[in-house]
Amino acid sequence: IHGANGLSQELPLERYFRDARMQTIPDGTSEMMKLISTYTILGKGFSAYA
């Protein structure tokens, strides 16, 4: 949406983008967490080596 302005260190937008990304990185990608949760709830199990 903001193009390179989201990565520029001159604007406050860069700080907001960086802080938002830091929320998702320690937990892994949101998509993987959703996938693991879905498989666990459905009782299908989850194997990283499948």
Secondary structure, 3 states (H helix, E strand, C coil): CCHHHHCCCCCHHHHHHHHHHHHHCCCCCHHHHHHHHHHHHCCCCCCCCC
